Amino acid sequence: MPLAHFRLRPGAPQPRLRRPLRLHSRLFAGSVAVLLGALATSAGPATAAEAAAPAKLAPGQPQPAKAKTAPELGPNVRIFDPSMPVAEIQAEVDAIAATQVDDEMGTNRYSLLFKPGTYGSAEEPLIVQVGYSTEVAGLGASPTDVTINGHVDVYNRCLTADNCIALNNFWRSLSNLTINVTGLEGCRSSANFWAASQASPMRRVNITGGNLSLMDYCTAGPQYASGGFISDSKTGAVINGSQQQYFVRDSSIGDWSNGVWNQVFSGVDGAPAQSFPNPPYTTLAGTPISREKPYLTLDADGQYSVFVPAVRTDSAGTTWENGPTAGHSIPLSDFYVASPADSVKTINSQLARGKNLLLTPGLYDVDQSIEVKRANTVVLGLGMATLTAVNGAVPLTVADVPGVDIAAVTIDAGEVSSPTLMRIGKARDSDAGGPSNSLNHSDPANPTTLHDVFFRIGGPHVGKASLSLEVNSDNVLLDHIWAWRADHGKGVGWTTNTGENGVIINGDNVTATGLFVEHYQEYNVIWNGENGKTIFFQNELPYDAPNQAAWQHDGVLGWAGYKIADSVKTHELWGGGSYVYNNVDPTIHATRGFEVPVTPGVKLHGLLTVNLGAGTLDHVVNDTGAPVSTDAVGVPSYVANFP
């Protein structure tokens, strides 16, 4: 469908660049499904055996070079050594990029890992283009242990000659290395480009020698981009450009070019000053509680480990600039290294024996829950490892125990509806309306944490789930979540990829740092627990409600994107946006984007709603805030503080 165009918000500063170039004068209207058949899609997940066995790689899929593949990590993990010729590395990363750059809903998964050392040079730079379902990471203890002289880029996808966008550049990651920007010519030489949207985290990255651009201004227009996440990173000048919203946490930046609708900074040295809504910067001096994502390392003796960073409170800046990152290391021998060929029974048996879990790249069919019951268990995915529900299973459950760390896992709904895709803590007794039926053994100093955990209902194939993420335990940290009921791809439609709610929080003292929840058919988020905190919330209401009668309740038109239960006494949110685009029936109204109890302990800061080209959102929060409609597409309605 066509994007609705609009001009830069009056008074918004233009991006400031270190090197001259021309930015497109119009920004985008949101993460609208523009592809309609132009997206690359797949026939659905491969079987476990197909995903695991090197002999069954698809025709044309890059074949692993034996010297660069760690056999224990599967055929789609490439491990590069600085002694390898740059041309050899370049050929391999180019081959993977060629298969993945347009393969949005495909079944291949890749992890590109770099041993400590230096790759490329000014004379022969290494240029890595990162496509879908691809992870690029260094294996050092610090980001400075791996240096790429060159680029690690994500560019716009040009769906037609005059429709080049990054709106759907999802599902990829970059972490734990230094990029010394060098090489390429003309416009491309000016920055390392990370023109990505949701579910494309950048963690523990050190950018030197040039700018970091979060939009790709080197292609034809309209160059739209739709939001992202950076943590524990150090950069020079950052070009936000057309990014409608962005969240940066516990980092150090040299400069930030501009804001569009909602840019949020938490514990970021060099962040713009608090100024919401003009410019729309929400800035916190520190992050109340944070924990960085676990990562794979390789030491000088050739031993692999997973490093688990320590919890920080009131944190600011990176964990690594002023000394080693605090935390502890777990040898890989303490992990069960799983492949998609493994049964859930095998995985659960290994977890029950005290093993942690490393999921190698691929698609895992899950017909019963993977059960994490032991405190301090680490579950780490490589290369966008994906769990797919089979026969209505709940793919992943976590007991009421402290310190569990779930990182870099994508969970897909299957054709048979699941009650939820992930559950943390025992389900609450809805009839009793109280706490869980078991003791909650959580620890505020050692929260169970989710990092870069993504949920999909529809998109690659038909999917159904009543709920994506259910949090029943207390003291849980959600560090970058994208829960997505698909608005494009395969198996998409109001009665096809059904999903009532994205995230429901029943536990107390739950903190979310980077919460993206989109397109669910009722409340996208329901927060029932006390003392919840959210720093950055991004939401699009469902596009595809067929009519008003199908999307209303209790005399209220539509459903709010963010609902705090009427019984809640304490809650705080910083930097939240809810967007409307009812393209199936543009006459539809939603009464409000945020629905909260009016009580002194519930405080919201930096709220906005936006119309993306269809439908009407009548209020921002409760009955406060001006409506957004097609009278002013792309112009936000702001509420700086509520109440």
C-alpha positions in Angstrom: 0.0 0.0 0.0 1.3 3.5 -0.6 3.0 5.4 2.2 1.4 8.6 3.3 4.0 11.4 2.9 4.4 14.4 5.1 7.0 17.0 5.7 9.4 17.5 8.6 7.6 18.7 11.7 7.8 22.6 11.7 10.7 23.7 13.9 12.4 20.3 14.0 16.2 20.6 13.6 17.8 19.2 10.5 20.4 16.5 10.9 23.9 17.9 11.5 26.5 15.9 9.7 30.3 16.0 9.8 30.5 15.6 6.1 28.3 17.3 3.6 25.5 15.4 2.0 21.8 16.0 1.1 19.1 14.4 3.2 15.6 13.9 1.8 13.4 16.6 3.0 10.4 14.5 3.8 10.2 12.0 6.6 8.1 8.8 6.7 4.6 8.2 8.0 5.4 5.1 10.1 5.9 1.4 9.8 3.2 0.9 7.2 3.0 -2.4 5.2 4.0 -1.1 1.8 5.2 -4.3 0.2 2.1 -6.2 -1.0 3.9 -9.0 -2.6 7.2 -7.3 -3.1 8.7 -8.7 0.1 10.7 -11.9 -0.2 8.8 -14.7 1.6 9.3 -18.3 2.3 7.1 -21.4 2.3 7.4 -21.7 6.1 9.8 -23.2 8.6 12.0 -26.1 7.5 11.8 -29.3 9.4 14.4 -29.7 12.2 16.4 -32.1 10.1 16.5 -29.8 7.1 17.6 -26.9 9.3 20.3 -28.9 11.0 21.9 -31.1 8.4 24.7 -29.5 6.2 23.9 -32.0 3.4 20.5 -30.5 3.0 21.4 -26.8 2.6 19.2 -25.2 0.0 20.5 -24.8 -3.5 22.5 -21.6 -3.8 22.8 -21.3 -0.1 26.5 -20.4 0.8 28.3 -23.6 1.8 30.3 -23.4 5.0 34.1 -23.4 4.7 35.4 -26.1 7.0 38.2 -24.0 8.4 35.8 -21.2 9.4 33.0 -23.2 10.9 33.0 -24.4 14.5 31.5 -27.9 14.1 29.9 -27.9 17.5 28.0 -24.7 16.6 26.3 -25.9 13.5 26.7 -25.3 9.7 25.4 -21.7 9.8 27.9 -20.3 12.2 31.0 -18.8 10.6 34.0 -18.1 12.8 36.6 -15.8 11.2 40.3 -15.5 12.2 42.3 -12.3 11.7 45.0 -14.4 9.9 42.6 -15.2 7.1 43.0 -13.2 3.9 40.5 -10.3 3.7 39.4 -11.3 0.3 38.5 -14.7 1.6 36.4 -13.3 4.4 34.9 -10.7 2.0 33.8 -13.4 -0.4 32.0 -15.4 2.3 30.2 -12.5 3.9 29.1 -11.3 0.5 27.7 -14.7 -0.4 25.6 -14.7 2.8 24.4 -11.2 2.3 23.3 -12.1 -1.2 21.0 -14.7 0.2 19.7 -12.7 3.2 19.4 -9.1 2.2 15.9 -9.6 0.7 14.9 -12.8 2.5 12.6 -11.2 5.1 10.5 -14.2 6.0 13.0 -16.9 5.0 14.2 -19.9 6.9 18.0 -19.4 6.9 19.8 -18.2 10.0 23.4 -17.1 10.2 25.9 -16.1 12.9 29.1 -14.4 11.7 31.6 -14.4 14.6 35.0 -12.7 14.6 37.9 -13.9 16.8 39.9 -11.2 18.6 42.1 -9.3 16.2 42.0 -6.8 13.4 40.2 -7.3 10.1 40.7 -5.2 7.0 42.8 -2.1 6.5 42.6 1.3 4.9 44.0 -0.2 1.7 41.8 -3.3 1.8 38.7 -2.6 4.0 36.3 -5.3 5.0 32.7 -4.4 4.0 30.0 -6.4 5.7 26.4 -6.0 4.6 24.0 -7.4 7.2 20.8 -9.0 5.9 17.8 -10.6 7.5 18.3 -13.3 10.3 22.0 -12.5 10.5 24.1 -11.9 13.6 27.5 -10.2 13.4 29.5 -10.3 16.7 33.0 -10.1 18.1 34.3 -12.9 20.3 36.5 -10.7 22.5 36.1 -9.8 26.2 35.7 -6.1 25.2 34.4 -4.5 22.0 38.0 -3.1 21.5 39.3 -6.7 21.1 37.9 -7.0 17.6 38.4 -4.2 15.1 36.9 -4.1 11.6 38.5 -1.5 9.4 35.7 -0.9 7.0 31.9 -1.1 7.4 29.2 -3.3 8.9 26.1 -1.8 7.1 22.4 -2.1 6.7 21.0 -0.2 3.7 17.6 0.6 2.4 15.7 -2.0 0.4 14.6 -0.5 -2.9 11.3 -2.2 -3.6 11.0 -0.2 -6.8 13.4 2.4 -8.2 11.7 5.2 -6.3 10.7 3.4 -3.2 13.8 2.8 -1.1 13.0 2.3 2.6 14.2 0.7 5.8 10.8 0.3 7.4 10.9 -3.5 7.4 14.6 -4.0 8.0 14.0 -6.3 11.0 15.7 -9.3 12.6 19.4 -8.8 12.6 22.0 -7.8 15.2 25.5 -6.3 15.7 27.5 -6.6 18.9 30.8 -6.6 20.7 33.3 -5.1 18.2 34.9 -1.9 17.0 34.1 -0.5 13.5 36.8 1.9 12.3 34.8 3.5 9.4 36.9 3.4 6.3 36.5 2.5 2.7 33.7 2.8 0.1 33.3 5.9 -2.0 31.2 9.1 -2.2 28.1 9.1 0.0 28.8 5.7 1.4 32.1 6.8 2.8 30.6 9.3 5.3 29.3 6.9 7.9 28.6 3.3 9.0 25.0 2.8 8.1 22.6 0.9 10.4 19.3 1.7 8.5 17.2 -0.8 10.5 13.9 -0.8 12.3 12.5 -3.1 15.0 14.3 -6.2 16.3 17.7 -5.0 15.0 19.7 -4.3 18.2 23.2 -2.8 18.3 25.0 -3.7 21.6 28.6 -3.2 22.8 29.7 -1.5 19.5 32.5 1.0 19.3 32.3 3.3 16.3 35.4 5.2 15.4 36.7 7.1 12.3 33.3 8.3 11.1 29.6 8.9 11.8 27.0 6.4 12.6 23.9 6.9 10.5 20.5 5.3 11.5 19.1 6.1 8.1 20.3 5.4 4.6 20.4 8.7 2.8 22.4 7.4 -0.2 19.5 5.8 -2.1 16.5 7.2 -3.8 13.7 8.3 -1.5 11.7 8.2 0.6 14.4 6.7 3.0 12.0 6.0 5.8 13.1 4.1 8.9 11.1 2.9 11.9 12.9 2.8 15.2 15.5 0.8 17.0 17.7 0.0 20.0 21.3 0.7 21.0 22.9 -0.1 24.3 26.4 -0.3 25.9 27.9 1.4 22.8 30.2 4.3 22.1 29.9 6.5 19.0 30.8 9.8 17.6 28.1 11.8 15.7 24.8 9.9 15.3 22.5 10.8 12.4 19.0 9.9 13.5 17.5 11.3 10.2 14.2 9.8 9.4 14.0 7.4 12.4 10.5 8.1 13.8 11.5 6.8 17.3 14.6 5.4 18.8 15.9 4.2 22.2 19.5 4.5 23.4 20.5 3.1 26.8 23.7 3.2 28.8 26.0 4.4 26.1 28.2 7.3 25.1 27.6 9.4 22.0 29.3 12.4 20.5 26.2 14.1 19.0 22.6 13.3 18.0 21.4 15.0 14.8 17.6 15.5 15.2 14.3 14.1 16.5 11.2 13.1 14.6 8.5 11.9 17.0 10.0 10.1 20.0 13.7 9.7 20.8 14.5 8.4 24.3 17.9 8.3 26.1 18.5 6.6 29.4 21.9 6.8 31.0 23.6 8.1 27.8 26.7 10.3 28.1 26.4 13.0 25.5 22.6 12.6 25.1 20.5 15.7 24.1 19.0 17.5 27.1 15.4 16.7 28.1 13.2 18.9 25.9 10.1 16.9 25.0 8.1 17.7 23.0 10.2 20.3 21.1 12.5 18.6 20.1 10.9 15.3 21.2 13.7 14.1 23.4 13.0 12.2 26.6 16.3 12.0 28.6 17.0 10.2 31.9 20.3 10.7 33.6 20.4 7.0 34.6 18.7 3.7 34.1 17.0 2.4 37.3 18.1 -1.1 36.7 20.0 -2.7 33.8 21.8 -5.8 32.7 23.6 -6.2 29.5 23.1 -9.2 27.2 25.3 -12.3 27.7 27.8 -12.9 24.9 30.0 -15.6 23.5 33.8 -15.1 24.0 37.0 -16.9 23.0 40.1 -16.6 25.2 43.8 -16.7 24.3 43.8 -20.5 25.0 41.1 -21.1 22.5 38.4 -21.8 25.1 34.8 -20.6 24.5 32.8 -19.1 27.3 29.6 -17.1 27.7 30.1 -13.9 29.7 27.1 -12.8 31.8 27.3 -9.1 32.7 26.4 -8.0 36.2 23.2 -6.1 37.2 23.6 -2.4 37.5 21.4 0.2 39.2 21.1 3.8 38.3 23.5 3.1 35.5 25.0 5.4 32.9 27.6 5.0 30.2 29.1 1.8 28.9 30.2 -1.2 31.0 33.6 -1.5 29.2 35.2 2.0 28.6 36.8 2.3 32.0 37.8 -1.3 32.7 36.5 -4.8 32.2 32.8 -5.4 32.2 31.7 -6.6 35.6 30.1 -10.1 35.6 31.0 -13.7 35.4 32.0 -16.2 32.8 30.5 -19.6 32.2 32.5 -22.1 30.1 30.8 -23.5 27.1 31.2 -26.9 28.6 28.4 -25.9 31.0 26.0 -25.4 28.1 24.0 -27.8 26.2 24.7 -26.8 22.6 21.4 -27.5 20.8 20.6 -27.9 17.2 17.2 -27.8 15.5 17.3 -31.6 15.2 17.1 -31.9 19.0 13.8 -32.8 20.6 12.3 -30.7 23.3 12.6 -33.8 25.5 16.4 -33.8 25.0 16.7 -30.1 25.7 14.6 -30.3 28.9 16.7 -33.3 30.1 19.9 -31.3 29.7 18.3 -28.3 31.5 17.2 -30.6 34.3 20.8 -31.8 34.7 21.9 -28.2 35.4 23.1 -27.3 31.9 22.6 -23.8 30.4 21.3 -23.7 26.8 22.9 -22.4 23.6 20.6 -22.5 20.6 22.6 -22.7 17.4 21.1 -20.9 14.3 18.0 -22.5 12.8 14.3 -23.2 13.2 13.2 -25.3 16.2 9.8 -26.9 16.1 8.5 -26.9 19.7 5.6 -29.2 20.5 5.9 -28.9 24.2 7.4 -26.3 26.5 11.1 -25.8 26.9 11.2 -25.5 30.6 13.7 -23.4 32.5 13.4 -24.3 36.2 16.8 -23.5 37.7 17.9 -20.1 39.0 20.6 -18.3 37.0 20.2 -20.4 33.9 21.3 -18.8 30.7 19.5 -19.4 27.4 21.4 -17.8 24.6 20.5 -17.9 20.9 22.9 -17.5 18.0 22.0 -16.2 14.6 18.3 -15.3 15.4 17.5 -18.9 16.5 13.8 -19.3 16.2 11.3 -21.4 18.2 8.0 -22.2 16.5 5.0 -23.4 18.4 3.5 -26.7 17.2 0.0 -27.9 18.1 -0.7 -24.9 20.3 2.3 -25.4 22.6 3.8 -22.7 24.8 7.3 -22.8 23.4 9.2 -21.4 26.5 8.4 -21.2 30.2 10.5 -20.0 33.1 9.9 -20.9 36.7 9.5 -18.4 39.6 13.3 -18.3 40.2 15.8 -15.4 40.1 18.6 -14.7 37.7 17.4 -16.5 34.6 18.7 -14.8 31.4 17.0 -15.4 28.1 18.8 -13.7 25.2 18.5 -13.4 21.4 15.6 -15.8 20.8 12.7 -15.3 18.4 9.4 -17.1 19.1 6.9 -17.8 16.4 3.3 -18.8 16.7 2.1 -21.8 14.9 -1.1 -22.6 13.0 -2.9 -24.0 16.1 -3.4 -21.2 18.6 -1.2 -21.1 21.7 -2.4 -19.6 25.0 0.9 -17.7 25.1 4.3 -17.9 23.4 6.3 -17.4 26.6 5.5 -17.5 30.2 7.6 -16.3 33.1 6.5 -17.6 36.4 3.4 -19.7 37.3 0.2 -18.5 35.7 -2.0 -16.5 38.1 -5.3 -17.8 39.3 -7.6 -15.6 37.4 -10.6 -16.7 39.5 -8.8 -15.8 42.7 -7.5 -12.5 41.3 -4.4 -12.7 43.5 -0.8 -13.7 43.3 0.4 -16.9 41.9 -0.4 -20.1 43.6 3.3 -20.9 44.3 5.8 -18.9 46.3 7.6 -16.3 44.1 11.4 -16.8 44.8 12.5 -13.7 42.8 15.3 -11.4 43.8 15.3 -7.6 43.1 19.1 -7.7 43.0 19.2 -10.6 40.5 16.2 -10.2 38.1 15.2 -12.7 35.6 16.0 -10.8 32.3 14.9 -11.0 28.7 17.3 -9.5 26.1 16.4 -9.1 22.4 13.5 -11.6 22.6 11.1 -11.2 19.7 7.6 -12.6 19.1 5.8 -13.1 15.8 2.2 -14.0 15.1 2.0 -14.4 11.3 4.5 -13.2 8.8 6.6 -16.3 7.8 3.4 -18.4 8.0 0.0 -18.6 9.6 0.3 -18.1 13.3 -2.2 -17.8 16.2 -1.6 -17.1 19.9 -3.9 -15.4 22.4 -0.9 -13.7 24.1 2.8 -13.4 23.2 4.5 -12.7 26.6 3.1 -13.4 30.0 5.1 -12.2 33.0 3.9 -13.5 36.4 7.1 -13.4 38.4 8.2 -10.3 40.4 11.5 -8.5 39.7 11.8 -9.2 36.0 13.7 -7.0 33.5 12.6 -6.8 29.9 15.5 -5.4 27.9 14.4 -4.9 24.3 11.2 -6.8 23.4 9.4 -6.7 20.1 6.0 -8.4 20.1 4.6 -8.3 16.6 1.3 -9.5 15.3 2.2 -9.3 11.6 0.8 -6.6 9.4 2.4 -8.1 6.2 3.8 -11.4 5.0 2.1 -14.7 4.9 -0.9 -15.8 7.0 -2.0 -12.2 7.7 -5.6 -11.2 8.2 -8.1 -10.2 11.0 -9.3 -13.8 11.4 -6.1 -15.5 10.3 -3.2 -14.4 12.5 -5.3 -13.8 15.6 -3.7 -12.4 18.7 -5.6 -10.6 21.5 -2.7 -9.2 23.6 1.0 -8.7 23.1 2.4 -8.4 26.7 0.7 -8.9 30.0 2.6 -8.1 33.2 1.2 -9.6 36.4 4.3 -9.4 38.5 5.4 -6.6 40.7 8.6 -4.6 40.3 8.9 -5.3 36.5 11.0 -2.9 34.5 11.0 -2.7 30.7 13.8 -0.9 28.9 12.7 -0.8 25.2 9.2 -2.2 24.8 7.9 -2.5 21.2 4.4 -4.1 20.9 2.4 -3.8 17.7 -0.9 -4.7 16.0 -2.6 -6.8 18.6 -6.4 -7.0 18.4 -7.2 -5.9 21.9 -5.0 -4.2 24.5 -1.5 -4.4 23.2 0.0 -4.2 26.7 -1.8 -4.9 30.0 0.1 -4.0 33.2 -1.5 -5.5 36.3 1.6 -5.5 38.6 2.6 -2.8 41.0 5.7 -0.6 40.8 6.2 -1.2 37.1 8.5 1.0 35.0 8.8 1.4 31.3 11.5 3.4 29.6 10.5 3.7 25.9 7.3 2.2 24.5 6.5 2.1 20.8 3.1 0.8 19.5 1.0 0.6 16.4 -2.6 -0.3 16.8 -3.9 -3.0 14.5 -4.3 -1.9 10.9 -6.8 -4.5 9.8 -9.9 -4.2 12.0 -12.7 -4.8 9.4 -15.1 -2.3 11.0 -15.9 -0.4 14.2 -18.2 -3.1 15.5 -15.3 -5.6 15.4 -13.0 -3.3 17.3 -14.7 -1.8 20.4 -15.6 -2.8 23.9 -17.6 -1.6 26.9 -18.7 1.5 25.1 -15.1 2.4 24.2 -14.0 2.7 20.6 -11.0 0.5 19.8 -8.5 -0.7 22.4 -5.7 1.3 24.0 -2.1 0.3 23.1 -1.0 0.5 26.8 -3.4 -0.3 29.6 -2.5 0.0 33.3 -5.1 -1.9 35.4 -7.5 0.2 37.4 -6.2 -1.4 40.6 -2.6 -0.3 40.1 -1.3 2.3 42.5 2.3 2.8 41.3 3.7 2.9 37.8 5.9 5.1 35.7 6.5 5.4 32.0 9.0 7.6 30.1 8.7 8.1 26.3 5.7 6.3 24.8 4.0 6.5 21.4 0.9 4.9 20.0 0.1 5.2 16.3 -3.1 4.6 14.3 -3.5 3.4 10.7 -6.9 1.7 10.1 -6.4 1.1 6.4 -9.2 -1.5 6.0 -11.9 0.8 7.3 -10.5 4.4 7.6 -13.7 5.6 9.4 -12.7 3.6 12.5 -11.9 5.6 15.7 -9.9 4.5 18.7 -10.8 6.4 21.9 -7.3 6.6 23.3 -3.7 5.4 23.0 -3.0 5.0 26.7 -5.5 4.1 29.4 -4.4 4.5 33.0 -5.9 5.0 36.5 -5.8 8.6 37.8 -3.8 8.2 41.0 -0.7 10.0 42.4 1.5 7.0 42.0 0.9 6.5 38.3 3.0 8.9 36.3 3.6 9.1 32.5 6.1 11.3 30.7 6.6 12.1 27.1 3.5 10.6 25.4 2.3 11.0 21.9 -0.1 9.6 19.3 0.3 9.9 15.5 -1.9 9.2 12.5 -0.1 7.3 9.8 -2.7 7.8 7.1 -6.0 6.3 8.1 -8.4 6.2 11.0 -8.7 8.5 14.0 -7.2 8.3 17.5 -9.3 10.6 19.7 -7.1 11.1 22.7 -3.5 10.5 23.9 -4.2 9.2 27.4 -7.6 8.7 28.9 -9.6 11.8 27.8 -6.5 14.0 27.6 -4.7 15.1 24.4 -5.9 16.3 21.0 -7.1 13.8 18.3 -4.9 12.7 15.4 -6.6 12.1 12.1 -6.0 12.3 8.4 -6.4 16.1 8.7 -2.7 16.2 9.8 -1.0 12.9 8.9 2.3 12.4 10.7 1.8 15.3 13.1 1.9 14.1 16.7 -0.4 15.0 19.5 1.7 15.4 22.6 1.1 15.1 26.3 4.3 16.0 28.2 3.2 14.7 31.6 0.2 12.9 32.9 -1.5 13.6 35.2 
